[in-house]
């Protein structure tokens, strides 16, 4: 379900009033990236200690949340694009030198690593190559999973915690392991496009 930042803040303060200073710090961080660095959309929340390097090459859609201690680096010639309504949990590391595109309402669990940089181990200097990573809308990447360069993950697909994704995954499946392998299909109501349109309608109405 799309993120409502006011409900999020009210719930946080009700459950733990001591979080007030954290909320104020997050408000300042969000202000910095929304109005000064201009790389996030409206109603997006950036929590404290999150860092976005090469912010001119980063675009984060509206209504998303980046939790504490997220590290994002696009590189001088790279790019990172997150859709609207995304959730990026604490300690995620996203390196977009080869380009990263993440669809609407995708979720990244704590400690997820996404890298687009590879090295040729046959070369003595371990020369770098860059390959784009694409993650479809409403994909859910479990805690401490690693997404390797060149991978495409389909819409609605779930990647289990601790998995290493080294090859493409189709839409609407669950994949686990190192390397990640498909273990079951997900029964999405209707087709995935209609499902996404329903979610977007809810998002626009809030």
URUR-V242073 format. One line per field, one symbol per residue. ss: DSSP state (H for helix, E for strand, L for the rest). phi: phi as a letter, one per 40 degrees, with the letter a starting at -180 (. if undefined). burial: 1 if it has 9 or more other ideal C-beta (glycine too) atoms within 8 Angstrom, else 0. Layout:
ss = ???
phi = ???
burial = ???
//
This chain:
ss = LLLLHHHHHHHHHHHLHHHHHHHHHHHHHHHHHHHHLLLELLLLEELLLLEEELHHHEEELLLLEELLLLEEELLLLLLEEELLLLEELLLLEEELLLLEEELLLLEELLLLEEELEEELLLLLLLLEEELLEEELLLLEELLLLEELLLLEELLLLEELLLLEELLLELLLEEEELELLEEEEELLLLLLHHHHHHHHHHHHHHL
phi = .dcbcccccccccccadccdccccccccccddccbbcfbbccgcbbccgcbbcfccbbbbccgcbbccgcbbbcgcbcabbbccgcbbcdgcbbbbdbgbbbccgcbbcdgcbbbbbbbccccccfdcbbbcbbbcdgcbbcdgcbbcdgcbbcdgcbbcdgcbcbbdbccgbbbahbccbcbacbcccgbccccccccccccccc
burial = 01101001100110000010011011001111110010111011111001010110110111111110011111100111111111111101111111111111111111111111110000000000111111111111111111111111111111110011100010111111101101000101000100110011011000
//
